[in-house]
Amino acid sequence: MIKANTKKMRNTTAHISPIYFNVAEYCLFGINLCVIVGIILYYNVVNRKYNTVAGFLFGGKNMSIISISLALTASHITSISLLGVPVEIYLRGTQYWASALSLIVVTFLTAVIYLPVFHKLQLTSNFEYLEIRFSTHTRTIAAVLFVISKLMLLPIVPYIPLMAFRLITHQLAARVTAALCVACGTLIAVGGLRAIVAISIGTTFLAIVGTGLPSGLALLPMGFKKMWQIANDGGRLVFYDPDPELAHHTSFFAVTLALSTHWLWKIALSQSSLQKLLAVPTISKARLCLALSCLGVILMKLLSCFLGLVLYAWLVGCDPWRAGHIRKHEQLVPHFLNNLAAMFPGICGIFIISIFTATTGCIASLVNSVSGVLFEEFIRPWMPRNTSELACCKIIKLLCILVGAYCAIVVWFARELDRLQHVASGVTGVTAGTLLGLFTLGIIFSRANCSGALSGCLLSLLLCGWLLIGAENALATGALTFQGKPLTTSGCGKANFTLLQNVVPILATVTPQIPITTKPLQSLFRISFTYCPFAGAISVLLIGIPMSYLTGKSRTDYMNPDVFCPLTQSILNKSQMRSTSASLEERVPNPQEVYMALDEALKHLKEVVDQ
């Protein structure tokens, strides 16, 4: 009965006013576009002193702390986060705030364990570490996994804003904007790391304005106290949700464990992040960049959570999806901004400009890192040793253009990427967890060897791939559902702020939770896909460590000690000192043996004198 009523309400689609820029918004968008074009022209035409592989990928390794900190912050600001996090708060509450705790832990682990290794080795590609530590085959497998996952994820980045805005703007306009993002991102990637950092600085400031300004303006009609009361009465203020259900992807443990694993790979080990961290000259400056970027990302997460609460307070009595105003909940933020623009003209344009810039910067970073890995892993090994740095840099730039063209073709001609969006997110999670476990195995565990690394990597991929396919099937059949907080449409067509006393009693009776009866195997597939990175990393360690002991320990005596983290190095040094002292003690001769040797020497000397 409830489903029928919901379907009936959604079939009666209300008239939605399209978004049109006014003169001021067109001027702002033009200024933003001119800045992007200026960055492209400067780093592709004027500034040519970094036309080497190291200069292109690492910006000469002499960049400032502030610029790298803002670039690391901007790497977390994508169209997916700007549009998706407020919707998560609107649907399921503020448990996402716990991601700030995860980020603090991840930043500490990166600074203490992973960063010292890569800053000492100064590798052009992070996958080169796996060849130094394990074997060439391990390096190749990891590089292939990285490239496949990023090529699947790349078209999703411009598709998310396209999907969000295409029903409230002209469809061709949204597609042209997505193509423009890809074109600008590709040309910025051709400019190298310095061009990416320049656009990242603008992305950070625009994202703060584009997220914070709508929240502040939307609070003017109701005030902070009223908004907080509405969110509390609607059950959106969730500070600790210890729900043990593995299908619940926004519980405290899901947010902390899953996001910690994914962010540890993204911050500590991904190619794009390491390029930025190695762009500063010293490790102390790199650690300071990590700390400052951690504060910046936490600020952005809090602003996104606050926007989600404001979004719920604004739409508390009339859920747009149930009322038929939007097709998907991903369009909540544009729908809300379109309504807010009636009171504050220009606010929707500012947000669209921030989305455009964030998408451009994210595409540029992805294209640059993928092109660098493709060149270092699959092209440079086949090139003559005497190839000039200028020729290598031109090849990387050509790869950037080809990767950007691939992204543009998929975005322009693909009708629906919804299924690809879920699959790409799952594949990215699986590869992130597996690669994190692989690198961690080599950096921390000195006895890990090639056999343990390969077996752990392959079996982890099989396990997580099996879970991912089962979860996708469970999601398609309805066995896996993402339960949210209650929503209502009783206040549609009325002033939401004055109907709180009528709305709250209805909230408890809308969308009741129906328990799903599942078999044991289906229950395993109901594990939320957010746990895939954690499962992948843990399975690599649980399989790789015993297999390394069974097949023989690694020869650490012949290895560069810099391939291990400082803690592992100190343990190895202590064990080597103990073994050295023990061997010296074994070499101390017995006094009886000394006397016998002296006697033999004297006898030999007497024979020589007699002769």
Buried (B, 14 or more C-beta within 10 A) or exposed (E): EEEEEBEEBBEEEEEBEEBEBEEEBEEBBEEBBEBBEEBBEBBBEEBEEBBBBBBBBBBBBEBEBEBBBBBBBBBBBBBBBBBBBBBBBBBBBBBBBBBBBBBBEBBEBBBEBBBBBBBBBEBBBBBBBBBBBBBEBBBBBBBBBBBEBBBBBBBBBBBBBBBBBBBBBEEEEBBEBBBBBBBBBBBBBBBBBBBBBBBBBBBBEBBBBBBBBBBEBBBEBBEEEBBBBBBEBBBBBBEEBEBEEBBBBBBBBBBBBBBBBBBBBBBBBBBBBBBBBBBBEEBEBBBBBBBBBBBBBBBBBBBBBBBBBBBBBBBBBBBBBBBBBBBEBBBBBBBBBBBBBEEBEBBBBBBBBBBBBBBBBBBBBBBBBBBBBBBBBBEBEEEEEEEEEEEBBEBBBEBBBEBBEBBBEBBBEEEEBEEBBBBBBBBBBBBBBBBBBBBBBBBBBBEBBBBBBBBBBBBBBEBBBEBBEBBBEBBEEEBBEEBBBBBBBBBBEEEBBEBBEEBBEBBEEBBEEEEBEBEEEBBBBBBBBBBBBBBBBBBBBBBBBEBBEEEEEBEBEEBEEBBBBEEBBEEBEEEEEEEEEEEEEEEEEEEEEEEEEEEEEEEEEEEEEEE
